[in-house]
Amino acid sequence: MQTPQSSGVSTPPNRGWQMPDTLLIVAGVLLLALLLTALLAPGQFETRLDAETGRHLLQAGSYQAVGEASLAPLFTAGEQTGFFSAFFDGMTSGSRSGSAIGVVVFILLVGGSFGIVLRTGAIDEMLKWLINRLQHKARLLLPVMALFFSLGGAVFGMGEEAMAFAVFLVPLVKLLGYDAITGVLLTYGATQVGFATSWMNPFSVAIAQSIAGLPPLSGAGFRMGLWLVFTLIYILWMMTRAERLRKNQHGDTQAQPFALEQQFAWPHLLIVLCFAAGMVWLVWGVVTQGYYLREIASQFLVIGCVSALLARLFLPQHGRTNDYVDAFKTGAAQLLPAAMVVGIAQGILLLLGGTDPAKPSVINTILQHAAGAIDGHSSMVAAQGMLVFQSAFNFLVTSGSGQAALTMPLMAPLSDLVGVSRQTAVLAFQLGDGLAHLFYPTSPALMGTLAIAGVEFSRWLKAMWSLWLLLTLMSMSTMAIAVWIGF
């Protein structure tokens, strides 16, 4: 799942076959879960207490089937979750500090807060200011912009906003002598590289680590290095392609200079600095004070409120107080479907019997079969298998938070069985989820950005095959390094 759009962008209607909505896909998975209860007998594991982490870990070889397979009820049966009650049970399960209700509210509050920040216009104006300053140095402008978008994907899951930025950045890139695909790579493509290698994205890493029972921002040092390496190599690939095409079309001539209308002033800078200070505050709170979902959501809310206050005091022409309230509601509303996916995904787990390894459930049986599929293989092979699984699953469920809610409860305990750390399992989720959005037609943000840029999907794939090979090799190498160093 990613943050709300900074402005409304309409895309041409798709008259052909359309991929079903994520909610429909998750409902289909719920139906599949119902059928699985009739095919697979529930089972349970023995657990042991890990003295170092305080977690109960599965013991390999301790699985036991309990009873026989029986179709789950359509409605509630005492404490047992039924097919139709799974929606309600999933949305209301957990606590304010975890899934699912805590995660649902967290997503809505953070989405609304980002909506306020984007409504101030400070981010847009800063981008335009950078463009005007650096347009005479196009070879520097594109890497700087790509670095900015990658950082946005890493810090707060920037993705759908790329459609809004593409409206004026794609024409600008063409004026600089490059093609429309370069504009898509500069905006949406860069955000997904940052999204896949993030160390603090509240919509992917934070949720996945929460489900896996890991401390927030743990492993940040490794992921920061990973983000830097992936981003720099991505930018190098993008610039090599862009410069080659520009020289083929225009020789060594430079595009005519132009002025992009912008009004970046000290109030915009103040809001940008406020957002940056908020990120520093968030890192400090998580690292030194143990802040979790409740506190982090409150921090984002403060950032949004302060940004709105600064805009009202120093940028009154940008809107009234009610406009920022509407921006909060719009930001939250845009993320409501993703929040619902998290709740329904939790309902799927409840229908299958829950995620407690010591209690009988179909999930434990699925874990046992999944572990059996890679039984006898090394932890290195198991880690690569997790990466492939997450990448393939992302074709159906493109929401990062939704995929985390569906897969991490399976992958985290599975990693205990096959000798892979849970941190590495989260890394497999990140890389499989984020990078797949660059190539799958089921990604709404990708298809929307391509539509705005006027790039056909087939043309996009033809241009991306070498990048796909490069990122695949880098992802597999990363998983190998993570296993090798015991990440």
C-alpha positions in Angstrom: 0.0 0.0 0.0 1.2 3.5 -0.8 0.4 7.1 0.0 -2.5 9.2 -1.4 -2.2 11.2 -4.6 -1.1 14.8 -4.2 -3.7 15.9 -6.7 -6.6 14.3 -8.7 -5.5 12.7 -11.9 -7.9 11.1 -14.3 -6.7 8.3 -16.6 -8.3 7.1 -19.8 -10.8 4.3 -19.2 -9.6 0.7 -20.0 -12.1 -0.8 -22.4 -10.5 -4.2 -22.4 -10.3 -6.9 -19.8 -9.5 -5.4 -16.4 -7.8 -7.1 -13.4 -10.4 -7.5 -10.6 -10.2 -5.0 -7.8 -7.9 -5.9 -4.9 -10.9 -6.3 -2.6 -12.4 -8.8 -5.0 -9.1 -10.7 -5.2 -8.9 -10.9 -1.4 -12.5 -12.1 -1.3 -11.5 -14.8 -3.7 -8.7 -15.8 -1.5 -11.2 -15.9 1.4 -13.3 -18.3 -0.7 -10.2 -20.4 -1.4 -9.5 -20.4 2.4 -13.0 -21.8 3.0 -12.4 -24.6 0.5 -9.0 -25.4 2.1 -10.7 -26.0 5.5 -12.6 -28.8 3.7 -9.4 -30.3 2.2 -6.8 -29.9 4.9 -6.9 -31.2 8.4 -5.8 -28.6 11.1 -2.5 -29.2 12.8 -0.2 -27.7 15.4 3.4 -27.3 16.3 5.4 -27.4 19.5 7.2 -24.2 20.3 10.2 -23.2 22.3 11.0 -19.9 24.0 13.9 -18.1 22.6 15.7 -16.6 25.6 17.4 -13.9 23.5 14.4 -12.5 21.8 11.6 -13.7 24.1 9.6 -15.1 21.1 8.1 -18.5 20.9 9.7 -20.2 17.9 8.4 -23.3 16.0 10.3 -26.5 16.5 11.1 -28.3 13.2 9.6 -31.8 13.0 7.1 -31.1 15.8 4.0 -30.8 13.5 1.0 -33.0 14.4 -2.3 -33.2 12.6 -5.3 -32.7 14.8 -8.7 -34.1 13.8 -10.0 -34.2 10.3 -10.7 -31.7 7.6 -14.2 -30.1 7.9 -15.7 -27.2 6.0 -15.7 -24.0 8.1 -19.2 -22.5 8.8 -20.6 -19.8 6.7 -21.6 -17.8 9.8 -20.2 -17.7 13.3 -20.2 -20.9 15.3 -19.5 -19.9 18.8 -15.9 -18.5 18.8 -15.2 -19.9 15.4 -15.0 -17.5 12.5 -17.3 -18.1 9.6 -17.0 -17.1 5.9 -19.2 -14.1 6.2 -18.2 -13.1 9.7 -14.5 -13.1 8.6 -14.9 -9.6 7.3 -16.0 -8.2 10.7 -13.8 -10.5 12.8 -10.7 -9.5 10.7 -11.4 -5.8 10.8 -11.9 -5.8 14.6 -9.2 -8.3 15.6 -5.9 -7.4 17.4 -5.3 -4.3 19.4 -4.3 -0.7 18.9 -0.6 -1.8 19.0 -0.9 -4.5 16.3 -3.0 -6.1 13.6 -5.5 -5.7 12.5 -7.5 -2.8 14.0 -4.3 -1.0 15.0 -2.8 -1.3 11.5 -6.1 -0.2 9.9 -6.3 2.9 12.0 -2.6 3.6 11.5 -3.0 3.5 7.7 -6.0 5.9 7.8 -4.3 8.4 10.1 -1.0 8.4 8.2 -2.8 8.6 4.9 -4.8 11.6 6.1 -1.7 13.3 7.5 0.1 13.0 4.2 -2.9 14.3 2.4 -2.5 17.5 4.5 1.2 17.9 3.7 0.6 17.4 0.0 -2.3 19.9 0.1 0.1 22.7 1.2 1.8 22.5 -2.2 5.3 22.7 -0.6 6.5 19.4 -2.2 5.2 20.4 -5.6 6.8 23.8 -5.4 10.1 22.5 -4.2 10.2 20.1 -7.2 9.5 23.0 -9.6 12.2 25.1 -8.0 14.8 22.3 -8.4 13.8 21.9 -12.1 14.3 25.6 -12.8 17.6 25.6 -11.0 19.0 22.5 -12.7 17.4 22.5 -16.2 20.7 23.8 -17.7 22.4 20.7 -16.3 20.0 18.0 -17.4 22.6 15.3 -16.7 22.5 16.4 -13.1 18.7 17.2 -13.0 17.5 13.7 -13.8 19.7 11.9 -11.2 18.8 14.5 -8.5 15.1 14.1 -9.2 15.3 10.3 -9.3 17.1 10.3 -6.0 14.4 12.5 -4.6 11.6 10.2 -5.7 13.5 7.1 -4.5 13.9 8.7 -1.1 10.2 9.4 -1.1 9.4 5.8 -1.8 11.8 4.7 1.0 10.6 7.2 3.6 6.8 7.2 3.2 5.9 4.8 0.5 5.6 7.3 -2.3 4.1 5.7 -5.4 0.6 6.9 -6.6 1.8 10.5 -6.4 4.0 9.7 -9.4 0.9 10.0 -11.6 0.4 13.6 -10.5 4.1 14.5 -10.9 4.2 12.8 -14.3 1.7 15.4 -15.6 4.3 18.1 -15.8 7.6 16.1 -15.5 7.1 13.9 -18.6 6.6 17.0 -20.9 9.6 18.6 -19.1 11.8 15.6 -19.8 10.8 15.7 -23.4 11.8 19.3 -23.6 15.2 18.3 -22.3 15.5 15.9 -25.2 14.6 12.6 -23.6 11.7 10.3 -24.2 8.5 9.7 -22.2 9.7 6.4 -20.8 12.5 8.4 -19.1 9.8 10.5 -17.4 8.1 7.4 -16.1 11.5 6.0 -14.9 12.3 9.3 -13.3 9.1 9.4 -11.3 7.2 6.2 -10.7 10.1 3.8 -11.4 12.4 5.6 -8.8 9.7 5.5 -6.1 9.4 1.7 -6.5 13.1 1.2 -6.1 13.0 3.2 -2.9 9.8 1.4 -1.8 11.5 -2.0 -2.2 14.6 -1.2 -0.3 13.1 1.1 2.4 14.3 1.0 6.0 11.3 2.9 7.5 8.4 2.9 5.1 5.3 2.8 7.4 3.2 1.0 4.8 5.5 -1.9 4.1 8.5 -2.4 6.4 6.8 -1.2 9.6 3.8 -3.5 9.0 5.8 -6.5 8.0 8.1 -6.2 10.9 5.2 -5.8 13.2 3.6 -9.0 12.0 6.9 -10.8 12.1 7.4 -9.7 15.7 10.5 -7.6 15.0 11.3 -4.2 16.5 10.4 -1.2 14.3 13.3 0.0 12.1 15.4 -3.0 13.1 18.0 -3.8 10.4 17.9 -0.2 9.2 21.7 0.0 8.7 21.7 -2.8 6.2 18.6 -1.5 4.4 20.0 2.0 4.1 23.1 0.6 2.4 20.8 -1.5 0.2 18.7 1.5 -0.7 21.8 3.5 -1.7 23.3 0.7 -3.8 20.0 -0.1 -5.6 19.2 3.6 -6.2 22.6 4.5 -7.6 22.7 1.4 -9.9 19.1 2.2 -11.0 20.0 5.8 -11.8 23.1 4.7 -13.7 21.0 2.4 -15.8 18.3 5.1 -16.4 20.9 7.7 -17.4 22.8 5.4 -19.7 19.6 4.5 -21.5 18.4 8.1 -21.6 21.6 9.6 -22.9 22.0 6.9 -25.5 18.5 7.6 -26.9 18.9 11.4 -26.7 22.1 11.3 -28.7 20.6 9.0 -31.3 17.7 11.4 -31.8 19.3 14.8 -31.3 23.1 14.3 -31.5 24.9 16.4 -29.0 22.6 19.4 -29.2 20.9 20.7 -26.0 17.3 21.5 -25.6 16.3 25.2 -25.5 16.1 26.6 -21.9 12.7 27.4 -20.5 11.2 28.6 -17.2 8.7 26.5 -15.3 6.2 28.6 -13.4 6.9 28.1 -9.7 6.3 30.0 -6.5 8.7 28.3 -4.1 9.2 30.7 -1.2 10.4 30.6 2.4 7.0 29.3 3.7 7.3 26.3 1.4 10.8 25.7 2.7 9.5 26.0 6.2 7.0 23.3 5.6 9.6 21.0 3.9 11.9 21.5 6.9 9.0 20.8 9.2 8.4 17.5 7.4 12.1 16.7 7.6 12.2 17.5 11.3 9.2 15.2 11.8 11.1 12.3 10.2 14.1 12.9 12.5 11.6 12.9 15.4 10.1 9.7 14.3 13.5 7.9 14.0 14.5 9.2 17.5 11.2 8.1 19.0 11.4 4.6 17.5 15.1 4.0 18.3 15.3 5.6 21.7 11.8 5.6 23.1 10.3 2.4 21.6 7.5 4.2 19.7 5.2 1.8 17.9 2.1 2.1 15.6 0.1 4.2 18.1 2.9 6.7 18.7 4.1 6.8 15.0 0.6 7.5 13.8 0.4 10.4 16.3 3.7 11.8 15.1 2.4 11.9 11.5 -0.7 13.6 12.7 1.3 16.3 14.4 3.4 16.8 11.2 0.2 17.2 9.2 -1.4 19.6 11.7 1.8 21.8 11.9 2.1 21.8 8.2 -1.5 23.0 7.8 -1.0 25.7 10.5 2.1 27.0 8.7 0.3 27.0 5.4 -2.7 28.9 6.9 -0.4 31.5 8.6 2.0 32.1 5.7 0.2 30.7 2.6 -3.4 31.8 3.1 -4.0 31.9 -0.6 -3.5 28.1 -0.8 -6.8 27.3 1.1 -8.9 27.7 4.1 -8.9 25.6 7.2 -11.7 23.5 5.9 -9.7 22.7 2.8 -7.0 21.0 4.9 -9.6 19.1 6.8 -11.0 17.9 3.4 -7.4 17.0 2.4 -7.1 14.9 5.5 -10.4 13.1 4.8 -9.4 12.6 1.1 -6.0 11.2 2.0 -7.6 8.8 4.5 -10.4 7.9 2.1 -7.9 7.1 -0.7 -6.3 4.5 1.6 -9.5 3.1 3.0 -9.6 0.2 0.5 -6.0 -0.8 1.4 -7.0 -0.6 5.1 -9.9 -2.9 4.4 -7.7 -5.3 2.6 -5.6 -5.6 5.8 -8.7 -6.3 7.9 -10.1 -8.9 5.4 -6.7 -10.5 5.1 -6.7 -10.9 8.9 -10.2 -12.5 8.5 -8.7 -15.1 6.1 -6.2 -16.1 8.8 -9.0 -16.4 11.4 -11.1 -18.5 9.0 -8.1 -20.8 8.7 -7.8 -21.1 12.4 -5.5 -18.3 13.3 -1.7 -17.9 13.4 -0.9 -19.4 16.8 1.4 -22.4 16.0 0.5 -24.1 19.2 -3.2 -24.2 18.4 -4.8 -26.4 15.7 -5.2 -24.5 12.4 -5.1 -25.0 8.7 -2.4 -22.4 8.5 -0.1 -24.7 10.4 -0.8 -27.4 7.9 0.0 -25.0 5.0 3.2 -24.1 6.7 4.2 -27.7 7.1 3.6 -28.4 3.4 5.5 -25.2 2.4 8.4 -26.2 4.6 8.2 -29.7 3.0 8.6 -28.2 -0.4 12.0 -26.9 0.4 12.9 -29.6 2.9 16.5 -30.8 2.4 17.5 -27.6 0.7 19.9 -25.1 2.3 18.8 -21.8 3.9 20.2 -20.1 0.8 17.7 -21.9 -1.4 14.9 -21.3 1.0 15.5 -17.6 1.0 15.5 -17.5 -2.8 12.2 -19.4 -2.7 10.7 -16.8 -0.4 11.7 -14.1 -2.8 10.1 -15.9 -5.8 6.9 -16.5 -3.8 6.5 -12.9 -2.7 7.2 -11.7 -6.3 4.6 -14.1 -7.7 2.0 -13.3 -5.1 2.3 -9.6 -5.8 0.8 -10.2 -9.2 -2.6 -10.7 -7.5 -2.4 -8.5 -4.4 -0.5 -5.3 -5.3 -1.2 -3.6 -2.0 2.0 -3.6 0.1 0.3 -3.6 3.4 -2.3 -6.1 2.2 0.4 -8.5 0.9 2.2 -8.1 4.3 -1.0 -9.0 6.1 -1.5 -12.1 3.9 2.0 -13.5 3.6 4.1 -12.5 6.6 2.1 -14.5 9.1 3.1 -17.5 6.9 6.6 -16.5 6.0 7.7 -15.4 9.4 7.1 -18.8 11.2 8.2 -20.6 8.0 11.6 -18.9 8.2 12.0 -20.4 11.7 11.4 -23.8 10.2 13.9 -23.5 7.4 16.7 -21.7 9.2 16.2 -18.2 7.7 16.0 -15.2 10.0 12.7 -13.3 10.2 14.6 -10.2 9.2 15.6 -11.9 5.9 12.0 -13.0 5.4 10.9 -9.4 5.7 13.6 -8.5 3.2 12.2 -11.1 0.7 8.8 -9.5 1.1 10.1 -6.0 0.5 12.1 -6.9 -2.7 9.4 -9.1 -4.0 6.6 -6.6 -3.4 8.2 -3.3 -4.4 10.2 -4.2 -7.6 7.3 -6.3 -9.0 5.3 -3.1 -9.4 7.7 -2.0 -12.2 6.6 -4.9 -14.4 3.1 -6.1 -13.5 0.0 -4.8 -15.4 -2.0 -5.3 -12.2 -0.3 -2.3 -10.7 -2.8 0.6 -10.9 -0.1 3.2 -10.3 2.1 1.9 -13.1 -0.7 1.6 -15.6 -1.9 5.1 -14.6 1.5 6.7 -15.0 2.1 5.0 -18.3 -1.3 6.3 -19.5 -0.5 9.8 -18.5 2.9 9.6 -20.3 1.3 8.0 -23.4 3.4 4.9 -23.2 1.9 1.5 -24.2 2.5 -1.3 -21.8 4.1 -3.5 -24.5 6.5 -0.7 -25.3 7.3 -0.3 -21.6 8.1 -4.1 -21.2 10.3 -4.0 -24.3 12.3 -1.2 -22.7 12.4 -2.8 -19.3 13.7 -6.3 -20.0 17.3 -5.5 -19.2 16.3 -3.6 -16.0 14.2 -6.6 -15.0 17.2 -8.9 -15.4 19.4 -6.5 -13.5 17.0 -6.1 -10.6 16.4 -9.8 -10.4 20.1 -10.6 -10.2 20.6 -7.8 -7.6 17.6 -9.1 -5.5 18.8 -12.7 -5.5 22.3 -11.5 -4.6 20.9 -9.4 -1.8 19.1 -12.5 -0.4 22.3 -14.5 -0.6 24.3 -11.9 1.2 21.5 -11.6 3.9 21.7 -15.3 4.5 25.5 -15.4 4.4 25.9 -12.6 7.1 23.0 -13.8 9.2 20.9 -10.7 8.7 
